[in-house]
């Protein structure tokens, strides 16, 4: 009788001891798992940054660049070709996107979410001029070619800055890339997490 009482006491002592050990392990492992997840998520962003040139949007514009004969009295909206030293048809490409190094990535372990916050999209660098064709039949002197290229760049940039669809399209493209990148990555790491990009 005495022996069965002592067994019951040992069992009663062992059960709370096991519960305490499990709780201690959970408490110790939870922050580590959260930290590990944050480190993994942040380090994967570096892979996106490495190939960020692929995550931008390129748009080609056809613009008309006009070099005035008299810069002090010049109306660039004029359709009189004689008002200009030359009128050039230019094809220029603009690149727009986000700075991937400014992307903020946080992990909400409670709600099992990866939260990605993007910076605003901007025009990146100067326009790349693909071609220049003179429309008023004048020959462009070799010494004037750099100026014509610069004029085409300025005209292309001005057009891109007035294009209300360019920056939203660049941001949306970047959002899609980040979202698909993290959704694919999280599947192999922990499929219970969701991804939210804003």
C-alpha contacts under 8 A as a table, 3 or more apart, distances in Angstrom:
res1	aa1	res2	aa2	distance
1	X	4	X	5.35
1	X	5	X	6.47
2	X	5	X	5.24
2	X	6	X	6.42
3	X	6	X	5.21
3	X	7	X	6.30
4	X	7	X	5.00
4	X	8	X	6.21
5	X	8	X	5.11
5	X	9	X	6.24
6	X	9	X	4.95
6	X	10	X	6.18
7	X	10	X	5.04
7	X	11	X	6.13
8	X	11	X	5.06
8	X	12	X	5.98
9	X	12	X	4.96
9	X	13	X	6.06
10	X	13	X	5.05
10	X	14	X	5.97
11	X	14	X	4.98
11	X	15	X	6.19
12	X	15	X	5.53
12	X	16	X	6.87
13	X	16	X	5.75
13	X	17	X	6.27
14	X	17	X	5.02
14	X	18	X	6.12
15	X	18	X	5.17
15	X	19	X	6.27
16	X	19	X	4.99
16	X	20	X	6.09
17	X	20	X	5.10
17	X	21	X	6.22
18	X	21	X	5.08
18	X	22	X	6.15
19	X	22	X	5.15
19	X	23	X	6.13
20	X	23	X	5.10
20	X	24	X	6.09
21	X	24	X	5.11
21	X	25	X	6.17
22	X	25	X	5.11
22	X	26	X	6.14
23	X	26	X	5.05
23	X	27	X	6.10
24	X	27	X	5.11
24	X	28	X	6.04
25	X	28	X	5.04
25	X	29	X	5.84
26	X	29	X	5.18
26	X	30	X	5.80
27	X	30	X	5.52
27	X	31	X	7.21
28	X	31	X	6.45
28	X	32	X	6.99
29	X	32	X	5.11
29	X	33	X	6.06
30	X	33	X	5.14
30	X	34	X	6.23
31	X	34	X	4.96
31	X	35	X	5.98
32	X	35	X	5.05
32	X	36	X	5.87
33	X	36	X	4.97
33	X	37	X	6.03
34	X	37	X	5.09
34	X	38	X	6.21
34	X	107	X	7.84
34	X	109	X	6.48
35	X	38	X	5.07
35	X	39	X	6.15
36	X	39	X	5.15
36	X	40	X	6.13
37	X	40	X	5.09
37	X	41	X	6.05
37	X	107	X	7.38
38	X	41	X	5.13
38	X	42	X	6.06
38	X	106	X	6.94
38	X	107	X	5.96
39	X	42	X	5.21
39	X	43	X	6.02
40	X	43	X	5.21
40	X	44	X	6.26
41	X	44	X	5.36
41	X	45	X	6.74
41	X	105	X	7.24
41	X	106	X	7.98
41	X	107	X	7.83
41	X	114	X	8.00
42	X	45	X	5.32
42	X	46	X	7.27
42	X	105	X	6.47
43	X	46	X	5.46
43	X	47	X	7.44
44	X	47	X	5.34
44	X	48	X	6.98
45	X	48	X	5.11
45	X	49	X	6.30
46	X	49	X	4.92
46	X	50	X	6.14
47	X	50	X	5.15
47	X	51	X	6.76
48	X	51	X	5.46
48	X	52	X	5.83
48	X	100	X	7.32
48	X	178	X	7.79
49	X	52	X	4.82
49	X	100	X	5.40
49	X	101	X	6.41
51	X	54	X	5.67
51	X	55	X	7.20
52	X	55	X	5.02
52	X	56	X	6.95
52	X	100	X	6.59
53	X	56	X	5.82
55	X	97	X	7.22
55	X	173	X	7.08
55	X	174	X	5.88
55	X	177	X	6.67
56	X	95	X	6.67
56	X	96	X	5.77
56	X	97	X	4.63
56	X	98	X	7.33
56	X	170	X	6.43
56	X	173	X	7.13
56	X	174	X	6.77
57	X	95	X	5.71
57	X	96	X	5.39
57	X	97	X	6.22
57	X	169	X	7.69
57	X	170	X	5.51
57	X	173	X	7.11
58	X	93	X	6.46
58	X	94	X	5.59
58	X	95	X	4.56
58	X	96	X	6.54
59	X	93	X	5.49
59	X	94	X	5.37
59	X	95	X	6.64
60	X	91	X	6.76
60	X	92	X	5.50
60	X	93	X	4.19
60	X	94	X	6.34
61	X	91	X	5.76
61	X	92	X	5.41
61	X	93	X	6.25
61	X	94	X	7.84
61	X	156	X	6.73
61	X	159	X	7.97
62	X	89	X	7.07
62	X	90	X	5.72
62	X	91	X	4.62
62	X	92	X	6.59
62	X	156	X	7.88
63	X	89	X	5.93
63	X	90	X	5.27
63	X	91	X	6.42
63	X	92	X	7.76
63	X	152	X	7.60
63	X	155	X	6.87
63	X	156	X	6.33
63	X	159	X	7.89
64	X	87	X	6.86
64	X	88	X	5.66
64	X	89	X	4.73
64	X	90	X	6.12
64	X	152	X	7.78
64	X	155	X	7.52
65	X	87	X	5.84
65	X	88	X	5.16
65	X	89	X	6.43
65	X	90	X	6.95
65	X	151	X	6.36
65	X	152	X	5.59
65	X	155	X	6.01
66	X	76	X	6.69
66	X	84	X	6.44
66	X	85	X	7.83
66	X	86	X	6.21
66	X	87	X	4.58
66	X	88	X	6.40
66	X	151	X	7.78
67	X	84	X	5.42
67	X	85	X	5.50
67	X	86	X	5.47
67	X	87	X	6.33
67	X	148	X	7.98
67	X	151	X	7.71
68	X	71	X	5.61
68	X	74	X	6.05
68	X	76	X	7.58
68	X	83	X	6.35
68	X	84	X	4.30
68	X	85	X	5.67
68	X	86	X	7.49
69	X	74	X	7.78
69	X	83	X	6.20
69	X	84	X	4.96
69	X	85	X	5.02
70	X	73	X	5.55
70	X	74	X	6.04
70	X	84	X	7.99
71	X	74	X	5.44
74	X	83	X	7.88
75	X	78	X	5.55
78	X	81	X	7.82
78	X	83	X	7.72
80	X	83	X	5.79
80	X	84	X	7.95
81	X	84	X	5.79
81	X	86	X	7.79
81	X	87	X	7.19
81	X	136	X	6.73
82	X	85	X	7.51
84	X	87	X	6.60
86	X	134	X	6.79
86	X	135	X	7.44
86	X	136	X	6.21
86	X	138	X	6.75
87	X	134	X	5.79
87	X	135	X	5.52
87	X	136	X	6.02
88	X	132	X	6.19
88	X	133	X	5.35
88	X	134	X	4.31
88	X	135	X	5.62
88	X	136	X	7.93
88	X	148	X	7.88
88	X	152	X	7.83
89	X	132	X	5.76
89	X	133	X	5.06
89	X	134	X	6.17
89	X	135	X	6.66
90	X	129	X	7.12
90	X	130	X	7.50
90	X	131	X	5.63
90	X	132	X	4.62
90	X	133	X	6.44
90	X	152	X	6.02
91	X	129	X	5.97
91	X	130	X	5.44
91	X	131	X	5.30
91	X	132	X	6.77
92	X	127	X	6.04
92	X	128	X	5.40
92	X	129	X	4.23
92	X	130	X	5.52
92	X	131	X	7.32
92	X	152	X	7.56
92	X	153	X	7.16
92	X	156	X	6.17
93	X	127	X	5.46
93	X	128	X	5.07
93	X	129	X	6.41
93	X	130	X	7.32
93	X	156	X	7.90
94	X	123	X	7.23
94	X	124	X	7.65
94	X	126	X	7.23
94	X	127	X	4.88
94	X	128	X	6.62
94	X	156	X	7.82
94	X	157	X	7.48
94	X	160	X	7.26
95	X	123	X	5.97
95	X	124	X	5.46
95	X	125	X	7.24
95	X	127	X	7.33
96	X	121	X	6.78
96	X	122	X	5.53
96	X	123	X	4.20
96	X	124	X	5.19
96	X	166	X	7.49
96	X	167	X	6.84
96	X	170	X	5.79
97	X	121	X	4.87
97	X	122	X	5.63
97	X	123	X	6.56
97	X	124	X	6.84
97	X	167	X	7.47
97	X	170	X	4.96
97	X	171	X	6.26
97	X	174	X	6.79
98	X	118	X	7.56
98	X	119	X	6.36
98	X	120	X	6.31
98	X	121	X	4.42
98	X	122	X	6.23
98	X	170	X	7.54
98	X	171	X	6.81
98	X	174	X	6.90
99	X	102	X	5.64
99	X	103	X	7.26
99	X	119	X	7.03
99	X	121	X	7.53
100	X	103	X	5.30
100	X	118	X	7.90
102	X	118	X	7.17
102	X	119	X	6.27
103	X	116	X	7.00
103	X	117	X	5.85
103	X	118	X	4.87
103	X	119	X	6.22
104	X	116	X	5.75
104	X	117	X	4.99
104	X	118	X	6.52
105	X	114	X	7.11
105	X	115	X	5.75
105	X	116	X	4.61
105	X	117	X	6.41
106	X	114	X	5.99
106	X	115	X	5.12
106	X	116	X	6.52
107	X	112	X	7.54
107	X	113	X	6.01
107	X	114	X	4.74
107	X	115	X	6.07
108	X	111	X	5.68
108	X	112	X	5.59
108	X	113	X	5.02
108	X	114	X	6.22
108	X	115	X	7.20
109	X	112	X	4.58
109	X	113	X	6.45
110	X	113	X	7.94
112	X	192	X	6.83
112	X	193	X	4.70
112	X	194	X	6.47
113	X	193	X	5.25
113	X	194	X	4.86
113	X	195	X	5.65
113	X	196	X	7.02
114	X	193	X	7.01
114	X	194	X	6.26
114	X	195	X	4.81
114	X	196	X	6.15
115	X	195	X	6.24
115	X	196	X	5.04
115	X	197	X	6.08
115	X	198	X	7.96
116	X	195	X	7.63
116	X	196	X	6.10
116	X	197	X	4.60
116	X	198	X	6.32
117	X	197	X	5.95
117	X	198	X	5.11
118	X	175	X	7.65
118	X	197	X	7.43
118	X	198	X	6.18
120	X	171	X	7.00
121	X	167	X	5.79
121	X	168	X	7.50
121	X	170	X	6.23
121	X	171	X	5.29
122	X	167	X	6.36
122	X	170	X	7.99
123	X	167	X	7.58
126	X	153	X	7.20
126	X	157	X	7.54
127	X	153	X	5.56
127	X	156	X	6.72
127	X	157	X	6.41
128	X	153	X	7.27
129	X	132	X	7.66
129	X	149	X	7.00
129	X	152	X	7.07
129	X	153	X	6.56
132	X	149	X	7.45
132	X	152	X	7.82
134	X	137	X	6.25
134	X	138	X	6.92
134	X	139	X	7.79
134	X	140	X	7.83
135	X	138	X	7.82
140	X	144	X	6.39
140	X	145	X	6.69
141	X	144	X	5.22
141	X	145	X	6.64
142	X	145	X	5.34
143	X	146	X	7.01
144	X	147	X	5.28
144	X	148	X	6.23
145	X	148	X	5.02
145	X	149	X	6.16
146	X	149	X	5.06
146	X	150	X	6.17
147	X	150	X	5.01
147	X	151	X	6.09
148	X	151	X	5.00
148	X	152	X	6.16
149	X	152	X	5.05
149	X	153	X	6.21
150	X	153	X	4.96
150	X	154	X	6.20
151	X	154	X	5.12
151	X	155	X	6.14
152	X	155	X	5.11
152	X	156	X	6.00
153	X	156	X	5.13
153	X	157	X	6.02
154	X	157	X	5.13
154	X	158	X	6.08
155	X	158	X	5.11
155	X	159	X	6.24
156	X	159	X	5.13
156	X	160	X	6.22
157	X	160	X	5.04
157	X	161	X	6.14
158	X	161	X	5.17
158	X	162	X	6.41
159	X	162	X	5.20
159	X	163	X	6.26
160	X	163	X	4.96
160	X	166	X	7.10
161	X	164	X	7.61
163	X	166	X	5.71
164	X	167	X	6.93
164	X	168	X	7.62
165	X	168	X	5.67
165	X	169	X	6.01
166	X	169	X	5.24
166	X	170	X	6.20
167	X	170	X	5.03
167	X	171	X	6.19
168	X	171	X	5.13
168	X	172	X	6.07
169	X	172	X	5.10
169	X	173	X	6.08
170	X	173	X	5.12
170	X	174	X	6.26
171	X	174	X	5.09
171	X	175	X	6.08
172	X	175	X	4.95
172	X	176	X	6.16
173	X	176	X	5.24
173	X	177	X	6.31
174	X	177	X	5.11
174	X	178	X	6.19
175	X	178	X	5.25
175	X	179	X	5.99
175	X	197	X	6.43
175	X	198	X	7.35
176	X	179	X	5.17
176	X	180	X	6.04
177	X	180	X	5.38
177	X	181	X	5.95
178	X	181	X	5.05
178	X	182	X	6.17
178	X	197	X	7.37
179	X	182	X	5.40
179	X	183	X	5.97
179	X	195	X	6.67
179	X	196	X	7.23
179	X	197	X	6.18
180	X	183	X	5.05
180	X	184	X	6.04
181	X	184	X	5.45
181	X	185	X	6.20
182	X	185	X	4.89
182	X	186	X	5.84
182	X	195	X	6.77
183	X	186	X	5.32
183	X	187	X	6.35
183	X	194	X	7.28
183	X	195	X	6.26
184	X	187	X	5.46
184	X	188	X	7.20
185	X	188	X	5.76
185	X	189	X	6.55
186	X	189	X	4.87
186	X	190	X	5.36
186	X	191	X	5.76
186	X	193	X	6.78
186	X	194	X	7.88
187	X	190	X	5.68
187	X	191	X	4.33
187	X	192	X	7.98
188	X	191	X	6.67
190	X	193	X	6.13
191	X	194	X	7.72
